[in-house]
Amino acid sequence: MSIKHKKFHLFVLCLIAAITNGYVFNYLNVKYFHYSSNENGLSEYSKNWKIIMIIIVVPIVETLVFNIIPNKVLKKFGVESTFILVIIPSIFFSIFHFYHPIYGMMALFGGIIMNYYFLHSHNNLKTAFLLAALLHSSYNLYGYLFVN
């Protein structure tokens, strides 16, 4: 199998894992906890503006803030452990998305998936950034089209 095929398979597997993660925590919330899921700060925006934010702006900004910056800082301090490089940014991602406890846990696992993909998608930082933002965007698009 070529490197391109492996990278594509990794993208698809991470997207499926992220979508599954969303469904599992959504199920747990609906079945046991009943937290409102409309607290993401976008309810006052128009449909077109929501689409732009969810599919373009947010994935780019969050990939920068929760993948690139934390990994650069951690590496600057000599952190080489993939586990630490995945988990620390994921914790920040989760805290930022803590609309309620179940959403926070979903975001933690989603962050782990996104950070893992960021670290393993490509050796070139710009390409890894674009691919991770595309993964995040694809996940958000799926959620927008099929979950809401």
Residue pairs with C-beta under 8 A, 6 or more apart in sequence:
1 9
7 121
7 122
7 131
10 117
10 120
10 121
11 117
11 121
11 131
11 134
11 135
14 113
14 114
14 116
14 117
14 135
15 135
15 138
15 139
15 142
17 113
18 110
18 113
18 114
18 135
18 139
19 139
19 142
21 106
21 109
21 110
21 113
22 106
22 110
22 139
22 143
22 147
24 106
25 102
25 103
25 105
25 106
25 109
26 37
26 106
26 147
28 102
29 35
29 37
29 100
29 102
29 103
33 100
33 101
33 102
35 99
35 100
35 101
35 102
35 103
36 100
37 99
37 103
39 99
39 100
40 99
42 50
42 53
42 54
45 53
50 144
51 144
54 140
54 141
54 143
54 144
55 137
55 140
55 141
55 144
56 137
58 136
58 140
59 133
59 134
59 136
59 137
59 140
60 133
62 93
62 96
62 136
63 114
63 118
63 129
63 132
63 133
63 136
64 129
66 89
66 90
66 92
66 93
66 96
66 111
66 114
66 115
67 89
67 114
67 115
67 118
67 129
67 132
68 118
68 125
68 129
70 88
70 89
70 92
71 85
71 89
71 115
71 118
71 119
74 84
74 85
74 88
74 89
75 85
79 85
82 119
85 115
85 119
86 112
86 115
86 116
86 119
87 112
87 115
89 111
89 115
90 108
90 109
90 111
90 112
90 114
90 115
91 108
91 111
92 111
93 107
93 108
93 110
93 111
93 114
93 115
94 104
94 105
94 107
94 108
94 111
95 104
96 107
97 103
97 104
97 106
97 107
98 104
98 107
110 139
114 132
114 135
114 136
117 131
117 132
117 135
118 128
118 129
118 131
118 132
119 128
121 127
121 128
121 131
121 132
121 135
122 128
122 131
